[in-house]
Structures are given as structure tokens and as C-alpha cells.
């Protein structure tokens, strides 16, 4: 087993008197799809916001490839190779696919000190990425506003890849998608992992999670209550872990 | 847009014997210089989801500065440089209020409008700044190979703005901000820097406009620029730039300015009092916005958006 890409140790987050997250230990490995499951308010979102640099943990540490990191903004997280694809995708509908993929990190050449866009190179690069992901988008010049939800997910993933993301966090990527589109996005998730990315997937859809995840982590009331290899558990067990009916969870919650 | 311009020209030519003369064409173009320059800046501002309703009065302030320099120093070169410089400075002030002060652009510039209007009154002391020496005029109303200097200035400004908008990261960032500031921020765009720069660019263009204004009219009156902001906003949205930001057309702005000036000039020639000009502008603005709102409500538009 290779060393994990990211290790979270004893992570806690408190908002005033409210404890949103406590004592979370988690390892995230490259080439693996890790699914975070849990009811609303279980702490999944808070946890990924900490990973994404949007929240600072109140306690605990995050270690990336052996060295501790402290993110004070999403930019810091991005610099460490963490890309988050939020549910409400941060894409500009009025700009083209290629422009979106490179937005904020455009390729440019300097002419008389003025930075000019290298449109052709950006286009070619995006063409390549789209093909590699088998995203079925023919024209990188099309405005993102004209794309379907699944295609937009593909663009967001391209963007993450283009930023050389080593860990891609996806927050309910299929929540707003039709079945066929969801299939495609799940396939993209697998391809990301196959490329050596670490993928963290948040989902409410348990059968989807079993389709793509290697490991499943369940959050409940701000704690990590279970971690299972997808191959070694089943739908019923996961549901009971989420609802708290599982004996392990009961035992855990009694001691706390 | 081109069709609308031509149509307006034909109608007015039929309605007024004085309309279709070369002298009048020159007048229309001459009257469009300041509005074209300011319109380019306003296009960027609207594309960004911003606006500046004080821009006409800002031009007035710069014009006073340029006028004073011309009459005190007499050096027209200093005056030519001072226009864009003072414009940039005032652009910085606007940017500081709106961007750094986090005030909504429409309210913030409305506040500045009030302050600046009084500033003009105080600076002019209730009188016109008139009888300016002709040095600046001599320099800027000359022609190079038969083309007026103003035309060159507009062409260069247009090219510069077009390149910035369509060929540099700045343009992409501007449009992304116009689409959604929050998403732009999440994409790692330096939102504050881009917004600040855009107000400064608009200020520079306004400063150049002021220089041409002083060169042409050789006086600055109390009401200078009072309808310019309204005219600029009308011309820009007439040209297809979205008032909501994220989408713009520079060439559309050029035609928008020409159409507006053709209409205003034509109506004047067929005997509509000039007092009615702001009514025309206002009706145009409401017409364009109404049309946009209506076409968004059409079934086809909904279908398009549903697919999108």
C-alpha cells in the first residue's frame, strides 16, 4: 500500500458553541475514490470545506505527502493540488469551455509588456483533455451556458485536471442530473482515479457510491462513525451506519 | 444596428431639407466624439456588471482642469496629457468608493454625481469658463492625411479596448465578473484588481473625451456633461451590451452612439425642441430593456434556457 496523499488527523470544527465536526481522522489515497456519506448536517460539507481551504479547522492537522499544511484560503488549497468541484459549479456561463478551463490561469504571451491570450494553445489543450475524459463535447468554443449539467461537470473536471489537481473533491456531482448524465459523470470519476488522482465524492445516492467508490466513510453528527472498503460492505449496512441503527454506531455513541 | 442607423438617416432626410447635407453629417460625427470615448468605457463597466452615472460630470471636472491648464500655461501638450491623467485620477476616486468601499456602483456613483456637480459649481464660481486660447484647438482639430485627429484617437482607443477585451486575460476576467462576481472569485480571478482597473480605464477614456471637448468648444459651461451618462448608457445597451453584465459588444456601442446622435440631431432639425432630447434617450433605454425583458419571457427563450 502506498503512502496516502493526504492525512487528516483529529480534525474538529466549532462554530461558537456548536460543534460541527470532532475528532475526524481520515486518509485519502491517490488513485482511489473515497465516498463520504452521511445525513444532512452530519459534517461532510464542513469537512470538505476544511480540505478545500474554505474553513479553518478549530483543531487537528492536515498533512499532505508527509508535510503539514495550513490553508487560509481556497487558493492555498489549490496550490497544494486540491481542487473542489462545488455543487453549484463555479463556471462562467457566458464564457467558452476553453476559457472556463483556463479562467484565472490563462496561457499568455507578452507582447510589449501586454499579456495576450494564447487562444489556440488553450483550445488544443482543452480538446485533448476533453478527449481523454471521453466527455463527448465536440466544440471547446461553445459557451458553457449551452451545455447540459453533465457536460458542465466534465468542464469542471477538466478545469481541475488542468490545474494539476492531485485531489479532486466532488460535492454531489450527480444531484441535479438525469440518469444517463449521472452515468457519464460517474464514469468520469473513475477515469480521474485511474489517472492517479485522489477523488473524494460526496453523495446521497448509496447505489451510486457502490458503483464508483473504493472506500466508504460515514459521518454522523459531526463524527466519522465508520470506514469500510466498498467491496466488504453492502447497501443495508451502510444505511444502518448512516441512520445510527448499526450496533457499532450505537456503541460509539454510548461512549461519547 | 447599421440598418437602424441608415433607416433613421433616410427618414430624417425625407423629413428635413437640411438633414442630408455634408455639413450636418460632420456635425453629427463631431457631436459623437465624446460619447464614443465615454461609451467604450461604459461598455466595459456594464459588461462587468458595473455602471457609472457620474461619468458625464466627471468629464466636466476634467474639462475644467484641462481648460485651466490651457489658459494658464498655454502649452497644449501639457493639456493633452493632463486630460487622461486627471481622468485616471478621478477614475481612481470612483474605484476607491465603489470597489474598495464595497458600495453598489449605481448608488455610489449617484453619490459622486451629487458631490461632483457641486464641485463644478464651486470651481466655476457660477460662471462659464470661456474664451480659452485656441492652442489646444489648433492642435486637435487638425487633420492628418485628411482625417481628423479625433478620428485617430477614437480608432486607437477602440482598438486598445477591443484588444484588452477580446485578446487578454483582463477581458475574460471582466466578463466572468459580469456573469457572477462570486464565481469569478472562486475561479481565482483578482476581482478587486480587475474592477478597480476598469473604473480607471473608464476615467482615462473620459479624460480624453474632456480634452476633445475643450478643444472643440473652447468653453466649459455649468451644465457640462449632465446628459452624457444617460446618453452613454442608452447607446451601450442599444448596441447589445447587457445591462446585467457578462455580455457586451464594442462595435454595437459605436453604432449605438451614432444612432442616438443621429436621432437627436434629426429630431432637432425637424423642429423638436432640444429639451426633449433626454426624453428620446429615456424612451430608448426603456424600450431596449423592455424588449430584452419581453424576449426573455418568450416561450422560445425559456426553451433555450431550459436546454442550457
Interface residues (C-beta under 8 A of the other chain):
Chain A: X74 X75 X78 X86 X90 X91 X92 X93 X94 X95 X99 X103 X104 X105 X106 X108 X114 X115 X116 X117 X145 X146 X147 X148
Chain B: X163 X167 X168 X169 X172 X173 X175 X176 X178 X179 X180 X182 X183 X184 X186 X187 X188 X189 X246 X247 X307 X308
